[in-house]
Structure formats: structure tokens, C-alpha cells
């Protein structure tokens, strides 16, 4: 699927404000789609429409909620800012448009991760899942040590 079609499909289930921090939306609005990695967007669409088939919560800031940095994070988001102030390197996939954190309605994070693992064959690229957290983190950073389609780090 070409990028334009992919974004049109994603817009059916996600508002861009759910996927980016408020800083990025205020600066770029709908043009913020340009900052996402193609494989991350493809994987997000598969997760939403084929794997979970339920509502996924990423950022909630647009509705006054507390979740602000679970999609694309910019350099002035607190997590990135704190690392910079501490002179620590920060190479998160979130800052590169290649990761999302989410919750699935009616499921624990572990149930959601297991569902992703069972549906690994649906993905066109490798994805990584973060284990032992109370949300689901996925990114499309390619771990050269893993030969599995879905790996947990």
C-alpha cells in the first residue's frame, strides 16, 4: 500500500492528535503524518484492524487526558528534554516516529502482547515489543540478533 493510501486508512481509526505530542500537532497539524516511519504506520494499521480489532488508546491529551508521549515525541517533550539536560543520549524509536505505546480496550498489556505474538505472520516487517510494562510498546527497530518476526525486549 502506498503511503497516501496507508494514511487515509489510518485516519479512519486514528486522529493524528492521538499519535503525536501536542507540540508537534500545534506546529504541523495534519502534516505531522510525514514524520512517521512507513513500517511503523503499516504495523499500527495491522495491529488496529487485524490483530486487536478493538479501540487502542495511545495519546489522550486532545481530550484533556494525561497521555502525551506515547506516539511521536519531539525534542521538547519532557522525556527527551530530561535526557538532554542530563547529557544522556536518547535514541528512542518514539523520537524517530518508529514506535507507539498503547492499551487495548478490555485487555491487559500481557494479553495484548500475546495476541501480537500469535499474529506475527500478519506483519510485513519485524517488530519489537517491550515486556514487563503495563502498556504495550511496539517499535520497528530491527534487532540484528533476532530472527523472529516479533521479539520481546
N, C-alpha and C positions, 0 to 999 in steps of 0.2 A: 504494500500500500504506500502510495507516495505521501509525503509529509502533509500536504494540504488536506488530503482525504482523512489522514490519521487525526489531525487536529479537529476537523469537522466532526468526526466520530466521538472524540473525547469531549467536545463541547456539549454533546447530548447528555452526558452524565456528570461532568465537572465544570464548575465556574472557574476561570483562571485564578480568581482570588483564593480558591481552595488549595491551589498548587504553588503559589509564590508568597513570599513575605509581603507585608504591607508596603515596605519601602519600594520594592520592585514594581508592585502594582501602581503605586502613586506616580512613579516615574515613567512607566511604559504602558500601563493599561493592558489591553488585549495583545499588544505587540510583545508581551513577555513570553509568549509561546516560543519565540525564537531562541530562547536561552536553554531549552531542554535538549538533552541528548535524544536522538531518534530511537535508540534501543530502549531507553527508559520510558519514553512515551508508548512505544509498542507494547512493552511489558505491562505498563499500567492499564492499557486498554484490555489486554488479555486477562489480567487479574480481575478487573471490574466486570467484564462481560462474559467471561468463560469460566473462570475459576471460582470466584466467590458469588457472583450473581446477586449481590446484596449491596446495600449502601456502604460506602467506605468513607471514613472520616479522616481527612488529612488536616488542613488548617481550618480554624473556626473564627479567626479574627474578624472576618467580614460580618459575622452575626454577633459580635461582641464577646466571643469566646476567647479562652486563654491560649489556644494553639496557634502559634505564629511561625514556627521554623521547621515544620515537618516536610516541607517540599523544598523549593529553591530558597537557599539562604544567601543573602548578599553580604558584602563586607561590613555593613554597619549593623547587622543583626547581632544580638548580644553574644551568642556562642562564638561567632567569628571574631567579634570585637575583643572579647576576653582573651582569646588565644593570641591575638595580635599584641595587645597590651602586655601580656606575659612573655612576649617574644618567642612564642611557640608556633611551630609550623602547623598549619591547618590545611589538610588536603582532602577534606570530606567530599564525598560524592554529592552531597547536598549543595555545596558551593559551586559545583560544576554542572548542575542540572541533571545529574545521573542517579538520584536517589529520592525515595519517598518513605516517610513513616506514616502508618495508617492503622486504624482499627476497623474491624468489620462488625456490623450490627449483629448482635446476638451470638458472637463467638469470642472465646478467649484468644489471646495472641498465639498461644501454642496450637489451638485448634486451627487457626488460620494458617500458621506456618506448615502444619502437617497437610493441610489441603493443598497448599502450593507445591509441596514436595510430591504429593500424589499426582499432580497435574504437570509435572516437569516437562513432559512430552509436548505440551502446548506452546512452549516458548521457542522462539526462533533464535535466541541467543542465551548465553549463560546469565544467571542472576545469582546474587548472593543474598542470604537472609542473615540478620543478626539474631543470635539466640539469647535466651535468658534475659529478655526485656519484656515489659508489659504491653508493648505495642509491636507491630510488625514493621521492620525496616527491610527494604529491599533496595539493592543498587545493581548497576550493570558493570561495575568494575570487574575486569576479567582477572581472576586469580589464576596465575600460571601453574600453581600447584594442584589445582582441582581439575579433574576431567569430567566431573558431574555437571549436568545441566543446571541443577540447583544445589548450592552448597550453603552450609551454615558456618558462620564465623563467630 
